[in-house]
Amino acid sequence: MAEPYEIEARGAEEGINPMFGEWRQKFDLEPVSYSNSGPARTAFKKAFREQLTNKFLFSGEIKLTITLYLNEQKMLESPAYGDLDNYAKQLLDSMKGQGGLFIDDCQVQHLNISWIDIPGNAYFEIEINSLPDDFLHEPLKIYEMPDGLYYPISEQGWTEEGLVKREQESQFEIAKILANMTGTKKTIRHKLRQEGRHQLEAYYLSKYVSPIMMGFHKSRVVDSGYELIDYKSWQQ
């Protein structure tokens, strides 16, 4: 049996998993600010997606580090470059959703963006850190659960031998487990509120029986590009 490091390293080289939760890539593109025109932002997003090498996306909370390599004279003495916050906004928009790096930018728990002076052509690097198992593979669908949140379920499973396609029955079994857990969470939170517990206290106490998988509010995933399946539909 292959050692865990060998399995991770082989998968990371093929792009099917991050290396124990760590992923990084250099992009030979000049970054575009969100203050640019719509067509320029659209063209940048397309070019960015074309350079992506990952065959997975992060599904939990992440730490995101963006390093821009720019010409200092242009940054300080011309309007050629935008502000760092506008670069961050455009890159986040390019990274999220179907075909990107994560489902929604609400997953970004820590964001670090900086720029470094270089004499040549501009480019940038991205590094993402997460828990080792917080990733999924496309294609995937996002299922509504009893707690009103939406949970992504992949049509493929990650194994020591690589990716394996899940049968539809297997996907529904995962959905059923999530439904049981989120239903229990909802019930416990309701009982705690009836006992007079503060809303925030009930929220945190119910996390003890919540699934590890991150759930999303519908507003976060409705424009993600993924198929959303409401609770009644998949139950039927």
TIZAMAR-301856 format. One record per residue (C-alpha): x, y, z; residue in three letters; residue number from 1. Coordinates in Angstrom, 2 decimals, decimal comma. Layout:
BEGIN
      px      py      pz residuo num
       X       Y       Z     ALA NUM
...
//
This chain:
BEGIN
      px      py      pz residuo num
    0,00    0,00    0,00     MET   1
    1,30    3,42   -0,96     ALA   2
    2,25    5,78    1,84     GLU   3
   -0,09    8,77    2,44     PRO   4
    2,58   11,22    1,28     TYR   5
    3,07    9,34   -1,99     GLU   6
   -0,69    9,24   -2,61     ILE   7
   -1,03   12,96   -1,92     GLU   8
    1,99   13,86   -4,03     ALA   9
    0,82   11,77   -6,98     ARG  10
   -2,65   13,30   -6,84     GLY  11
   -1,28   16,83   -6,45     ALA  12
    0,96   16,34   -9,48     GLU  13
   -2,06   15,24  -11,51     GLU  14
   -4,11   18,16  -10,16     GLY  15
   -6,80   15,98   -8,56     ILE  16
   -6,11   17,08   -4,97     ASN  17
   -4,25   19,78   -3,06     PRO  18
   -1,09   18,71   -1,23     MET  19
   -2,43   18,13    2,28     PHE  20
   -4,63   21,18    1,81     GLY  21
   -2,02   23,38    0,10     GLU  22
   -2,20   24,55   -3,51     TRP  23
   -0,35   27,24   -5,44     ARG  24
    0,04   28,35   -9,05     GLN  25
    1,78   31,06  -11,05     LYS  26
   -0,27   32,84  -13,73     PHE  27
    1,51   34,46  -16,67     ASP  28
   -1,14   37,14  -16,97     LEU  29
   -1,20   40,81  -16,12     GLU  30
   -3,80   41,11  -13,34     PRO  31
   -6,88   43,17  -14,11     VAL  32
   -8,56   45,49  -11,61     SER  33
  -12,30   45,38  -10,95     TYR  34
  -12,34   49,06  -11,94     SER  35
  -11,62   48,04  -15,55     ASN  36
  -14,40   47,78  -18,12     SER  37
  -16,76   44,80  -18,21     GLY  38
  -15,27   43,31  -21,41     PRO  39
  -11,75   43,55  -19,95     ALA  40
  -12,83   41,77  -16,78     ARG  41
  -14,63   39,07  -18,78     THR  42
  -11,58   38,49  -20,99     ALA  43
   -9,33   38,26  -17,94     PHE  44
  -11,60   35,73  -16,22     LYS  45
  -11,58   33,58  -19,37     LYS  46
   -7,78   33,74  -19,67     ALA  47
   -7,38   32,99  -15,96     PHE  48
   -9,64   29,92  -16,16     ARG  49
   -7,71   28,64  -19,18     GLU  50
   -4,49   28,58  -17,15     GLN  51
   -5,95   26,76  -14,14     LEU  52
   -4,44   23,33  -13,60     THR  53
   -6,65   22,11  -10,72     ASN  54
   -9,18   19,33  -11,27     LYS  55
  -10,81   19,95   -7,88     PHE  56
  -12,25   22,88   -5,97     LEU  57
  -12,06   23,80   -2,32     PHE  58
  -15,30   23,22   -0,43     SER  59
  -14,54   24,59    3,04     GLY  60
  -12,96   27,65    4,62     GLU  61
   -9,67   28,72    3,07     ILE  62
   -6,72   31,03    3,56     LYS  63
   -6,02   32,88    0,30     LEU  64
   -2,70   34,57   -0,52     THR  65
   -2,35   36,66   -3,69     ILE  66
    1,01   38,09   -4,77     THR  67
    1,06   40,54   -7,68     LEU  68
    4,30   41,19   -9,54     TYR  69
    4,03   44,71  -10,95     LEU  70
    6,21   47,54  -12,20     ASN  71
    6,76   50,01   -9,36     GLU  72
    7,02   53,07  -11,59     GLN  73
    3,68   52,25  -13,23     LYS  74
    2,09   51,68   -9,82     MET  75
    3,34   54,94   -8,31     LEU  76
    3,53   57,33  -11,26     GLU  77
    0,73   56,34  -13,63     SER  78
   -2,92   55,23  -13,63     PRO  79
   -1,98   51,94  -15,35     ALA  80
   -2,63   49,81  -12,27     TYR  81
   -5,57   49,69   -9,90     GLY  82
   -5,76   49,54   -6,11     ASP  83
   -5,09   46,27   -4,28     LEU  84
   -8,69   45,91   -3,10     ASP  85
   -9,94   46,13   -6,69     ASN  86
   -7,46   43,48   -7,81     TYR  87
   -8,65   41,25   -4,97     ALA  88
  -12,29   41,72   -5,98     LYS  89
  -11,63   40,81   -9,61     GLN  90
   -9,54   37,76   -8,72     LEU  91
  -12,12   36,52   -6,23     LEU  92
  -14,80   36,87   -8,89     ASP  93
  -12,62   34,88  -11,31     SER  94
  -11,87   32,13   -8,79     MET  95
  -15,36   31,34   -7,54     LYS  96
  -18,06   29,16   -9,07     GLY  97
  -18,14   26,33  -11,57     GLN  98
  -14,77   25,79  -13,23     GLY  99
  -12,95   27,86  -10,61     GLY 100
  -11,10   27,21   -7,37     LEU 101
  -13,88   27,36   -4,78     PHE 102
  -17,66   27,59   -4,67     ILE 103
  -18,13   31,07   -3,20     ASP 104
  -15,91   33,76   -1,75     ASP 105
  -17,65   33,47    1,64     CYS 106
  -15,23   30,54    2,07     GLN 107
  -12,30   32,97    2,26     VAL 108
  -11,61   33,27    5,97     GLN 109
   -8,23   34,96    5,57     HIS 110
   -7,13   37,12    2,60     LEU 111
   -3,59   38,40    2,09     ASN 112
   -2,78   40,43   -1,04     ILE 113
    0,45   42,27   -1,79     SER 114
    2,52   43,50   -4,71     TRP 115
    6,22   43,22   -5,49     ILE 116
    8,23   45,36   -7,90     ASP 117
    9,60   43,64  -11,01     ILE 118
   11,22   45,14  -14,14     PRO 119
    9,56   42,78  -16,63     GLY 120
    6,03   41,77  -17,57     ASN 121
    3,42   41,68  -14,83     ALA 122
    2,13   38,37  -13,49     TYR 123
    0,71   36,98  -10,26     PHE 124
    0,72   33,96   -7,97     GLU 125
   -2,07   32,43   -5,90     ILE 126
   -1,72   30,19   -2,86     GLU 127
   -4,63   28,51   -1,05     ILE 128
   -4,51   26,64    2,25     ASN 129
   -7,36   24,58    3,70     SER 130
   -8,03   21,48    5,75     LEU 131
   -6,60   18,45    3,87     PRO 132
   -9,97   16,90    2,96     ASP 133
  -11,96   20,07    2,19     ASP 134
  -12,14   19,62   -1,56     PHE 135
  -14,52   18,17   -4,16     LEU 136
  -14,47   17,34   -7,84     HIS 137
  -16,67   18,44  -10,69     GLU 138
  -19,23   17,62  -11,87     PRO 139
  -21,23   18,29   -8,73     LEU 140
  -24,71   19,37   -7,72     LYS 141
  -25,79   21,42   -4,73     ILE 142
  -28,59   19,97   -2,59     TYR 143
  -30,89   21,83   -0,23     GLU 144
  -31,11   20,30    3,24     MET 145
  -33,64   20,59    6,10     PRO 146
  -31,65   23,44    7,66     ASP 147
  -32,32   25,55    4,55     GLY 148
  -28,68   25,54    3,44     LEU 149
  -27,25   24,05    0,25     TYR 150
  -24,54   21,39    0,32     TYR 151
  -22,36   20,33   -2,65     PRO 152
  -22,16   16,64   -3,53     ILE 153
  -19,71   15,47   -6,16     SER 154
  -20,42   12,83   -8,76     GLU 155
  -16,88   11,52   -8,22     GLN 156
  -15,11   10,13   -5,18     GLY 157
  -11,42   10,50   -4,34     TRP 158
   -9,61    7,22   -3,59     THR 159
   -6,02    6,00   -3,33     GLU 160
   -6,30    4,87   -6,95     GLU 161
   -7,61    8,25   -8,13     GLY 162
  -11,09    9,46   -9,02     LEU 163
  -13,98    7,02   -9,12     VAL 164
  -17,42    7,87  -10,48     LYS 165
  -20,19    7,58   -7,90     ARG 166
  -23,45    5,92   -8,84     GLU 167
  -26,56    8,03   -8,37     GLN 168
  -27,63    5,80   -5,50     GLU 169
  -24,38    6,59   -3,71     SER 170
  -24,90   10,31   -4,18     GLN 171
  -28,38   10,05   -2,67     PHE 172
  -27,02    8,05    0,27     GLU 173
  -24,66   10,95    1,00     ILE 174
  -27,58   13,35    0,68     ALA 175
  -29,65   11,27    3,12     LYS 176
  -26,87   11,33    5,70     ILE 177
  -26,57   15,08    5,34     LEU 178
  -30,35   15,42    5,65     ALA 179
  -30,36   13,44    8,91     ASN 180
  -27,55   15,53   10,37     MET 181
  -28,89   18,90    9,30     THR 182
  -32,40   17,92   10,40     GLY 183
  -31,05   17,05   13,86     THR 184
  -29,15   20,35   13,96     LYS 185
  -32,32   22,25   13,09     LYS 186
  -34,36   20,44   15,76     THR 187
  -31,77   21,00   18,48     ILE 188
  -31,39   24,67   17,63     ARG 189
  -35,17   25,11   17,77     HIS 190
  -35,38   23,40   21,18     LYS 191
  -32,57   25,55   22,55     LEU 192
  -34,35   28,69   21,40     ARG 193
  -37,56   27,48   23,06     GLN 194
  -35,61   27,03   26,29     GLU 195
  -34,70   30,69   26,13     GLY 196
  -31,16   30,35   24,81     ARG 197
  -29,82   33,31   22,83     HIS 198
  -29,85   32,85   19,04     GLN 199
  -26,05   32,94   18,83     LEU 200
  -25,67   30,47   21,71     GLU 201
  -28,10   28,08   20,04     ALA 202
  -26,15   28,41   16,81     TYR 203
  -22,84   27,45   18,40     TYR 204
  -24,25   24,62   20,51     LEU 205
  -25,93   23,08   17,47     SER 206
  -22,58   22,98   15,66     LYS 207
  -21,68   19,92   17,76     TYR 208
  -24,16   17,88   15,70     VAL 209
  -23,68   19,74   12,41     SER 210
  -21,93   18,13    9,42     PRO 211
  -18,30   19,00    8,87     ILE 212
  -19,14   19,86    5,28     MET 213
  -19,85   23,55    4,73     MET 214
  -23,40   24,55    3,81     GLY 215
  -24,21   27,65    1,75     PHE 216
  -27,09   30,10    1,81     HIS 217
  -28,98   30,01   -1,49     LYS 218
  -27,94   33,57   -2,32     SER 219
  -24,31   32,40   -2,27     ARG 220
  -24,73   29,62   -4,84     VAL 221
  -27,65   30,64   -7,06     VAL 222
  -25,26   32,19   -9,61     ASP 223
  -22,44   29,67   -9,11     SER 224
  -23,12   27,80  -12,34     GLY 225
  -24,01   24,58  -10,49     TYR 226
  -27,40   22,89  -10,54     GLU 227
  -29,34   23,58   -7,34     LEU 228
  -31,74   20,87   -6,22     ILE 229
  -34,36   21,85   -3,66     ASP 230
  -35,12   19,54   -0,75     TYR 231
  -38,55   18,35   -1,92     LYS 232
  -37,28   17,52   -5,40     SER 233
  -34,46   15,21   -4,40     TRP 234
  -36,57   13,62   -1,64     GLN 235
  -39,12   12,61   -4,27     GLN 236
//
